């Protein structure tokens, strides 16, 4: 069976959930070979093997942390040349999509971004995507070279499938451009204790109807009761009520959680583009004609300041 390269997203050896999803998808089209780079790369092997990686190629060098993107492209190209895979899979993060684009250009291959599903095909892997602000679902395949595909988080349930996970050192020769852009400093993101927005299984978002930064406490309380991430519409972000890093939409982040709760969000096409692939969508809005209700699985017509606290209390009571 052909091998499939999987780029590992990890933090000091702790593998992030989107990578485990990629391994699940990779097993549909071949044998997963994981590529882990940077500090703690070797520590990823156990988790990767548990989820189907037959091999784990590792490399660590100061370049991966000290410079932007290109050293990782160099390493992934080295892995590609060593393995000759049937496909290369990466998560749909901002950095990984840049790596994917640069790699595809180097190896003369086509690229598919933001896939939400993947299956084997007679002429290569077939990816499912959402197009035109998620109004259509398309199936695509790369017709030239080795497919380079990025996949949205929460596109597939993680499945354990123990494999050998043999660790092998990857030899990387860095290109002349690898040290072109140096990272001078880093500021750790302040932790809220909530899940990462793009990876969360549940997202609770607030919009213009929240009517003020101080009122986002209502949204946060529901999110915390569910163990969810907090999102915001562009209107709420532009008004300064919530940070831009939490914006969901076409000019913000795209999310595909199992459950998306939209409170005080009208459902403009820009917002829908960022959350329409969510598995179950619930909306609370006092305007019965709001466009969001055309999209939802469950809708509540009512004042969010009455509905959301009651929902929060009900969740807490059932947990307690």
For each residue, the residues with C-beta under 8 A, 3 or more apart:
1: 30 31
2: 29 30 31 85 86
3: 30 31 32 33 54 55 83 84 85 86
4: 26 29 30 31 32 33 85 86 87 88 89
5: 33 34 35 76 79 80 83 85 87 88 89
6: 19 22 23 26 32 33 34 35 53 89 90
7: 19 22 35 76 88 89 90 91 96 99
8: 15 19 34 35 36 37 41 44 48 56
9: 15 16 18 19 91 93 96
10: 13 14 15 16 19 36 38 40 41 44
11: 14 16 40
12: 39 40 43
13: 10 39 40 41 42 43 44
14: 10 11 40 43 44
15: 8 9 10 19 20 44 47 48
16: 9 10 11 19 20 91 196 199
17: 20 21 153 158 199
18: 9 21 22 91 92 93 151 153 199
19: 6 7 8 9 10 15 16 22 23 34 48 91
20: 15 16 17 23 24 47 51 158
21: 17 18 24 25 91 151 153 154 155 156 157 158
22: 6 7 18 19 25 26 32 89 90 91 151
23: 6 19 20 26 27 32 34 48 51 52 53 161
24: 20 21 27 28 51 52 156 157 158 159 161
25: 21 22 28 29 89 117 118 151 155 156
26: 4 6 22 23 29 30 31 32 52 87 89
27: 23 24 30 31 32 52 161
28: 24 25 118 119 120
29: 2 4 25 26 86 87 118 119 120 125
30: 1 2 3 4 26 27 85 86 87
31: 1 2 3 4 26 27 54
32: 3 4 6 22 23 26 27 52 53 54 163
33: 3 4 5 6 53 54 55 56 57 79 83 85
34: 5 6 8 19 23 44 48 53 55 56 57
35: 5 6 7 8 56 57 75 76 79 170
36: 8 10 41 42 44 45 48 56 57 58 59
37: 8 41 58 59 60 64 72 75
38: 10 41 60 64 65
39: 12 13 60 64 65
40: 10 11 12 13 14 43 44
41: 8 10 13 36 37 38 44 58 59 60
42: 13 36 45 58 60 167
43: 12 13 14 40 46
44: 8 10 13 14 15 34 36 40 41 47 48 56 58
45: 36 42 48 49 53 56 58 165 167
46: 43 49 50 165
47: 15 20 44 50 51
48: 8 15 19 23 34 36 44 45 51 52 53 56 165
49: 45 46 52 53 56 162 163 164 165
50: 46 47 160 162 165
51: 20 23 24 47 48 158 159 160 161
52: 23 24 26 27 32 48 49 159 160 161 162 163
53: 6 23 32 33 34 45 48 49 56 163 165
54: 3 31 32 33 163 164 165 166
55: 3 33 34 164 165 166 167 168
56: 8 33 34 35 36 44 45 48 49 53 165 166 167 168
57: 33 34 35 36 79 82 83 168 169 170
58: 36 37 41 42 44 45 167 168 169 170
59: 36 37 41 64 75 78 169 170 171 172
60: 37 38 39 41 42 64
61: 64 71 172 174
62: 65 66
63: 66 67 71 174 178 179
64: 37 38 39 59 60 61 67 71 72 75
65: 38 39 62 183
66: 62 63 179 182 183
67: 63 64 70 71 178 179 180 181 182 183
68: 181 182 183
69: 72 73 95 98 99 102 181
70: 67 73 74 102 174 175 177 178 180 181
71: 61 63 64 67 74 75 172 174 178 179
72: 37 64 69 75 76 99
73: 69 70 76 77 99 102 103 106
74: 70 71 77 78 172 173 174 175 178
75: 35 37 59 64 71 72 78 79 170 172
76: 5 7 35 72 73 79 80 88 99 103
77: 73 74 80 81 103 106 107
78: 59 74 75 81 82 170 171 172 173
79: 5 33 35 57 75 76 82 83 170
80: 5 76 77 83 84 85 88 103 107 146
81: 77 78 84
82: 57 78 79 170
83: 3 5 33 57 79 80
84: 3 80 81
85: 2 3 4 5 30 33 80 88 146
86: 2 3 4 29 30 124 125 146 147
87: 4 5 26 29 30 124 125 146 147 148 149
88: 4 5 7 76 80 85 100 103 146 147 148 149
89: 4 5 6 7 22 25 26 118 149 150 151
90: 6 7 22 96 97 99 100 148 149 150 151
91: 7 9 16 18 19 21 22 96 150 151 153
92: 18 96 97 113 114 115 150 151 152 153 254
93: 9 18 96 97 198
94: 97 98
95: 69 98 99
96: 7 9 90 91 92 93 99 100 150
97: 90 92 93 94 100 101 113 150
98: 69 94 95 101 102
99: 7 69 72 73 76 90 95 96 102 103
100: 88 90 96 97 103 104 111 113 148 149 150
101: 97 98 104 105 111
102: 69 70 73 98 99 105 106
103: 73 76 77 80 88 99 100 106 107 109 148
104: 100 101 107 109 110 111 145 148
105: 101 102 108
106: 73 77 102 103
107: 77 80 103 104 145 146 148
108: 105 144 145
109: 103 104 142 144 145 146 147 148
110: 104 142 143 144 145 147 148
111: 100 101 104 142 147 148 149 150
112: 115 127 129 140 141 142 147 148 149 150
113: 92 97 100 149 150
114: 92 129 130 150 151 152 254
115: 92 112 118 127 128 129 149 150 151 152 155
116: 128 129 130 151 152 155 256 277
117: 25 127 128 155 156
118: 25 28 29 89 115 125 126 127 128 149 151
119: 28 29 125 126 128
120: 28 29 125 126
121: 124 125 126 141
122:
123: 141 143
124: 86 87 121 141 142 147
125: 29 86 87 118 119 120 121 141 142 147 149
126: 118 119 120 121 139 140 141
127: 112 115 117 118 139 140 141 147 149
128: 115 116 117 118 119 137 138 139
129: 112 114 115 116 137 138 139 140
130: 114 116 134 136 137 138 276 277
131: 134 135 136 137 138
132: 135 136
133: 250 269 270 272 273 276
134: 130 131 272 273 276 277
135: 131 132
136: 130 131 132
137: 128 129 130 131
138: 128 129 130 131
139: 126 127 128 129
140: 112 126 127 129
141: 112 121 123 124 125 126 127 147
142: 109 110 111 112 124 125 145 146 147 148 149
143: 110 123
144: 108 109 110
145: 104 107 108 109 110 142
146: 80 85 86 87 88 107 109 142
147: 86 87 88 109 110 111 112 124 125 127 141 142
148: 87 88 90 100 103 104 107 109 110 111 112 142
149: 87 88 89 90 100 111 112 113 115 118 125 127 142
150: 89 90 91 92 96 97 100 111 112 113 114 115
151: 18 21 22 25 89 90 91 92 114 115 116 118 155
152: 92 114 115 116 155 254 256 277
153: 17 18 21 91 92 198 199 255 256
154: 21 199 200 201 255 256 257 258 279
155: 21 25 115 116 117 151 152 256
156: 21 24 25 117
157: 21 24
158: 17 20 21 24 51
159: 24 51 52
160: 50 51 52
161: 23 24 27 51 52
162: 49 50 52
163: 32 49 52 53 54
164: 49 54 55
165: 45 46 48 49 50 53 54 55 56
166: 54 55 56
167: 42 45 55 56 58
168: 55 56 57 58
169: 57 58 59
170: 35 57 58 59 75 78 79 82
171: 59 78
172: 59 61 71 74 75 78
173: 74 78
174: 61 63 70 71 74 178 179
175: 70 74 178
176:
177: 70 180
178: 63 67 70 71 74 174 175
179: 63 66 67 71 174 182
180: 67 70 177
181: 67 68 69 70
182: 66 67 68 179
183: 65 66 67 68 186
184:
185:
186: 183
187:
188:
189:
190:
191:
192: 230
193:
194: 200 223 224 228 229 230
195: 199 200 201 227 228 229
196: 16 199 200 229
197: 200 203 229 230 231 245 246 248 253 255
198: 93 153 253 254 255
199: 16 17 18 153 154 195 196
200: 154 194 195 196 197 203 228 229 255 257
201: 154 195 228 257 258 259
202: 223 226 227 228 229 257 258 259 260 261
203: 197 200 223 228 229 230 231 248 255 257 259 260 261 275 278
204: 219 222 223 226 228 229 230 231 261 263
205: 219 230 231 232 233 248 260 261 262 263 265 275
206: 209 210 215 216 218 219 230 231 232 233 236 241 242 263 264 265 304
207: 210 232 233 235 236 262 263 264 265 266 271
208: 211 233 235 236 239 264 265 266
209: 206 263 264 265 266 285 286 304
210: 206 207 215 216 218 219 236 241 263 264 304
211: 208 215 264
212: 215 216 241
213: 216 240 241 242
214: 217
215: 206 210 211 212 218 219 241 305
216: 206 210 212 213 219 220 230 232 236 241 242
217: 214 220 221
218: 206 210 215 221 222 263 304 305 308 309 312
219: 204 205 206 210 215 216 222 223 230 263 308
220: 216 217 223 224 230
221: 217 218 224 225 308 309 312
222: 204 218 219 225 226 228 261 263 308 311 312 315
223: 194 202 203 204 219 220 226 228 229 230
224: 194 220 221 227 228
225: 221 222 312 315 316 319
226: 202 204 222 223 259 315
227: 195 202 224
228: 194 195 200 201 202 203 204 222 223 224 257 259 261
229: 194 195 196 197 200 202 203 204 223 255 257
230: 192 194 197 203 204 205 206 216 219 220 223 242 246
231: 197 203 204 205 206 246 247 248 253 255 275
232: 205 206 207 216 236 237 241 242 243 246 247 248
233: 205 206 207 208 236 237 247 248 249 265 268 271
234: 237 238 247 249 251 252 268 270 271
235: 207 208 238 239
236: 206 207 208 210 216 232 233 239 241 242
237: 232 233 234 240 241 242 243 244 246 247 252
238: 234 235
239: 208 235 236
240: 213 237
241: 206 210 212 213 215 216 232 236 237
242: 206 213 216 230 232 236 237 246 247
243: 232 237 246
244: 237 247 252
245: 197
246: 197 230 231 232 237 242 243 252 253
247: 231 232 233 234 237 242 244 251 252 253
248: 197 203 205 231 232 233 252 253 254 255 271 274 275
249: 233 234 252 253 270 271 273 274 275
250: 133 269 270 271 273 274
251: 234 247 270
252: 234 237 244 246 247 248 249 274
253: 197 198 231 246 247 248 249 274
254: 92 114 152 198 248 273 274 275 277
255: 153 154 197 198 200 203 229 231 248 260 274 275 278
256: 116 152 153 154 155 275 277 278 279
257: 154 200 201 202 203 228 229 260 278 279
258: 154 201 202 278 279 280
259: 201 202 203 226 228 278 279 280 282
260: 202 203 205 255 257 275 278 280 281 282
261: 202 203 204 205 222 228 282 283 284
262: 205 207 265 267 271 275 281 282 283 284 285 292 296
263: 204 205 206 207 209 210 218 219 222 283 284 285 304 307 308
264: 206 207 208 209 210 211 284 285 304
265: 205 206 207 208 209 233 262 271 283 285 292
266: 207 208 209 271 285 287 290 291 292
267: 262 271 272 283 290 291 292 293 294 295
268: 233 234 271 272 291
269: 133 250 272 273
270: 133 234 249 250 251 273 274
271: 207 233 234 248 249 250 262 265 266 267 268 274 275
272: 133 134 267 268 269 275 276 291 292 295
273: 133 134 249 250 254 269 270 276
274: 248 249 250 252 253 254 255 270 271
275: 203 205 231 248 249 254 255 256 260 262 271 272 278 281
276: 130 133 134 272 273 295
277: 116 130 134 152 254 256
278: 203 255 256 257 258 259 260 275 281
279: 154 256 257 258 259
280: 258 259 260 297 298
281: 260 262 275 278 295 296 297 298
282: 259 260 261 262 296 297 298 299 300
283: 261 262 263 265 267 290 292 293 295 296 298 299 300
284: 261 262 263 264 299 300 302 304 307 308
285: 209 262 263 264 265 266 288 290 292 293 299 300 301 304
286: 209 301 302 303 304
287: 266 290 301
288: 285 293 301
289: 293
290: 266 267 283 285 287 293
291: 266 267 268 272 294 295
292: 262 265 266 267 272 283 285 295 296 299
293: 267 283 285 288 289 290 296 299 301
294: 267 291
295: 267 272 276 281 283 291 292
296: 262 281 282 283 292 293 299
297: 280 281 282
298: 280 281 282 283
299: 282 283 284 285 292 293 296
300: 282 283 284 285 307
301: 285 286 287 288 293
302: 284 286 306 307
303: 286 306 307
304: 206 209 210 218 263 264 284 285 286 307 308
305: 215 218 308 309
306: 302 303 309 310
307: 263 284 300 302 303 304 310 311
308: 218 219 221 222 263 284 304 305 311 312
309: 218 221 305 306 312 313
310: 306 307 313 314
311: 222 307 308 314 315
312: 218 221 222 225 308 309 315 316
313: 309 310 316 317
314: 310 311 317 318
315: 222 225 226 311 312 318 319
316: 225 312 313 319 320
317: 313 314 320
318: 314 315
319: 225 315 316
320: 316 317
